[in-house]
Amino acid sequence: MKIVIYSKNNCQFCTKAKHLVKTLGLEYVEKSLEKDFDSNPIKLVEDIGKQVRTMPQIKIDDKLVGGYNQLIEYFADKGLVNFKGEIIDKK
């Protein structure tokens, strides 16, 4: 699974998304608005594939999933978390 998290500085939902992915034991690549795109929204749009208004934005296997809430929905559909974003214990 190839995960890319587009983030920006001082973004609590960016931090939550990265934490969730790490907690699930998955690896991701972070692309920072400030570092990787020089705060240039045009470069960001080209990389994501569409204009977005919020961060984070997450791509999984080159498909745009969306923001933090959509990430939770994605993992919930896979049976990895509940709809609160809590990891499901599979004992």
TORZA-579121 format. One record per residue (C-alpha): residue in one letter; x, y, z. Coordinates in pm, whole numbers, padded with zeros to 5 digits, always signed. Example, Ala and Ser with C-alpha at 12.3 -4.5 7.8 and 13.67 -1.06 7.14 Angstrom:
# residues 2
A+01230-00450+00780
S+01367-00106+00714
# end
This chain:
# residues 91
M+00000+00000+00000
K+00152+00332-00109
I+00031+00619+00112
V+00108+00987+00053
I-00005+01244+00310
Y-00010+01605+00195
S+00021+01828+00500
K+00092+02178+00619
N+00248+02326+00931
N+00039+02355+01247
C-00238+02130+01114
Q-00393+01911+01384
F-00574+01687+01136
C-00248+01635+00945
T-00089+01519+01270
K-00385+01291+01343
A-00371+01135+00995
K+00002+01063+01024
H-00047+00918+01374
L-00331+00693+01258
V-00129+00555+00968
K+00175+00495+01193
T-00040+00330+01461
L-00173+00089+01200
G+00187-00006+01127
L+00179+00141+00777
E+00444+00353+00611
Y+00372+00679+00432
V+00545+00957+00245
E+00474+01308+00368
K+00460+01599+00126
S+00458+01934+00299
L+00293+02240+00145
E+00569+02460+00282
K+00871+02236+00210
D+00780+02041-00102
F+00566+02297-00282
D+00716+02626-00158
S+00362+02721-00051
N+00275+02722-00423
P-00085+02600-00458
I-00047+02546-00835
K+00227+02286-00783
L+00014+02123-00514
V-00290+02102-00745
E-00075+01943-01015
D+00057+01682-00771
I-00278+01600-00609
G-00473+01616-00933
K-00737+01868-00829
Q-00783+02185-00628
V-00839+02127-00257
R-00930+02362+00023
T-00820+02170+00329
M-00531+01967+00460
P-00444+01693+00498
Q-00509+01528+00166
I-00428+01160+00141
K-00358+00943-00160
I-00352+00566-00131
D-00214+00372-00426
D-00221+00693-00635
K-00595+00746-00570
L-00707+01054-00378
V-00893+00939-00067
G-00952+01289+00072
G-00896+01433+00417
Y-00874+01289+00767
N-01241+01188+00792
Q-01225+01013+00455
L-00910+00833+00571
I-01101+00699+00872
E-01383+00587+00642
Y-01132+00416+00411
F-00972+00221+00696
A-01313+00147+00852
D-01425-00008+00524
K-01114-00228+00544
G-01208-00332+00900
L-00899-00170+01054
V-01066+00106+01257
N-01414+00195+01377
F-01586+00512+01262
K-01430+00703+01553
G-01087+00620+01414
E-01010+00374+01693
I-00812+00068+01593
I-01014-00253+01601
D-00851-00516+01819
K-00853-00843+01626
K-00796-01106+01893
# end
